[in-house]
């Protein structure tokens, strides 16, 4: 099978005008000028996407698919109220089946938006069903919570049990390395997520980190996201500290930044994905680099929840592996990596002239449309530890790719396909989504999920929820 298009954008090499990608099963066999590919691989079916660009599937490094049906439910709330209402809604008003439908709806949205890989944090394990059914690729982090130090052993045992069950569901035998995948493929990777410094006790962080490292499990942690979190960790004050005290939970204030606190607990093992990193102290950056952790940049979620913006310029210049994340649609309210790319480009940190040298040829210190697109593809793949198999179009890599239509009035004319994609295109311009050589979205239809049925089911579930969760 040969896919040809007006442009092929491999990311790891320059764009090819009138290019083609040759697929063989689940992998990319070759790519180059369309005329050469057709000549080199005679007899292959050729599908042409004229006016469109072929590029690697987008990588959304941070999502919570199971919360999709709460889009727009919790608006204009202070962060601590927002997170408490979200938790209460999840546990008291929604069932496991509701969250399963929610995760399926989120998978549908991702596929339509050209996202082929996600780093998804899940509480009830329902995302696994969504990934299995939808054909999406993902690193699925099972969340663990408990700020009570005395519960650490019990929660670790719970987590071990949950992981074993999840592994059983994707066909990994007990004792096998969990990074190996489902049914002979590595499409779904399981990991763990000790949620955040304010929701996980120090002893639980230590135990989960040691256990995950011994099992080679990927880890994801929400860190340095909010002012409330910084107040708790740095000063032992604020609404999070008050809430811990009100619940009779012992808390000795670390008196340092959240990143330094996590480092002290042994939680920053290489490859750990730190989500947000909005509130960093100067000493944190070298620590992040030395620890070889990755960072999930979720610009829209950070703005919408009122946290401000990560210093993208400093993290980018420090060479820390970075990917873009939508976060849950409860704090976004859409999964559209095109928008996240633009938010990255318009990050206020690019104006901080004091933060190191600025490339004279670029107002954003070397960060332009090309780098934004790199973050949404290969950068995200690196942040998730998957860049050996996805993130760019290269012979031998997985056939995870999308076609983006650039023929619309809002994208015309196209002087540079990368500029058109990053500055002008939208998620709705995606016309083909393919993961592991399998078509997930084509000609306006998600092929692996019942989109109309899911919309109906979501509509029925939300009848039970009162507007804005303040009831
Ligand atoms: Zn999150």
Boltz pocket constraint, residues with backbone or C-beta under 6 A from the ligand:
constraints:
  - pocket:
      binder: B
      contacts: [[A, 62], [A, 63], [A, 64], [A, 121], [A, 222], [A, 275], [A, 327], [A, 328]]
      max_distance: 6.0
